[in-house]
Amino acid sequence: MPLIRTWCPTCQRSIDVAPGAMVLLPGSEERTTRVMFACPTCDEGSSFHVDSQLATFLIAGGARVSHHPSLQGAESHGDAPPFTYDDLLAFHELLQRPDWFEELITRG
């Protein structure tokens, strides 16, 4: 199981947290996704902000995404269909190929 090394401001120490123990609160702008977790040492809650790429890796690793009511009405992404588990699986399979980047560029 992958672990994320981060910092607990209460313990003042470096800790390892499993992505499954993290909750992501997505924002509408870059670097506004907040990652929340409880320190495995002192059990105090903590959080930090991440960019969309790191948020995607955390979700793939098992982090949960919370759709808190205060986020309702956030910035729309147009008429694009929702991203499904099948889409995630197809993307994962694409990344296993040696030509994944070229394929991603051509699919646009």
N, C-alpha and C positions, 0 to 999 in steps of 0.2 A: 504494500500500500504506500503510495507517495505521501510525503509529509512536506508541509510548507514551513520553512523557518521564518519566524517573525519575532517581534519584540513585545513583551508585556510591560506596559508602563507602570503597573502596580507592583509587580515583582522586581522590576528593573533587571530583567534577564531575558536572554534569548530562549525561545521555546519552539517546539515543533508541533504543528497542528495539522490534523488530517483534513483534506478538503471537505469531506463529509460532515465535519463539525463546524463548517463555515456557512453563513447565510449571506447572500449577495442582495443588496438593494440597488437595482439599476437606476441611474439618473438619465436625464435627457441630453446631457452634454458629455464630451470626452473627460475622462478622469473624475466622473461624478458617481461611479459605481462604488458604493460603500460595502466593505467586507466586514462582517461582524462575527465574533467568536468569543468563546469563554476560555480563559487561560486554563490549561490542564493542570497547572501547579496550584494557583490560588483561587481558581473558579470565578475570577472577576471578569466582567465583560469588557471587551475592547473592540476597536474598529480602525480601519484605515481605508484610503481610497486607492483604486486601481484603474488602469486604462482598460479599454474594451478587449484588447488582446489577452491581457492577463485574466480578465474576468472569464473569457471564453475557455482558457486552460483550466481555471478553477472549476467551472461548470463541468467540463469534460472529466475532471478528476473526482467529481461527486458533490461539489458544493451545491447547496439548494439556492433557488432564486425566490425571493419573497416579492409578491406584488402587493405591497402595502397600500391601503386605501388612499393615502396622500399622494400616491403616484398616478392615480387615475387622471386622465386628461393630459398626460405627458405628451411630449412631441410625437407626432404621428410619423410613420415611415411609409406614407402613401398607401397604395392599394396592393402592396406586396402580400402574398399569402404568408401565413404564419410558418415559422421554421419548425419542422416536425422532427420526431425521433428518427424517422426514415431519412430525412435530409442530413441529420447528424451522422448517421451510419454511413451514408453515401460519401460524405465529406471525409470521414475517418478512412474509408477504403481508398479514396482518392489519394490521401496523404501517404498511404503505404506504397504507392507506385513511385518509381524513380523519376518519372516525367510529370509529377504532380503539379509543379509550378507552371509549366508550359500549358498543361491542360486547363488549369485554373484561369490563366490569362486568355486562352482562346474561348472559353465558355463565357467570359466577361460577366 
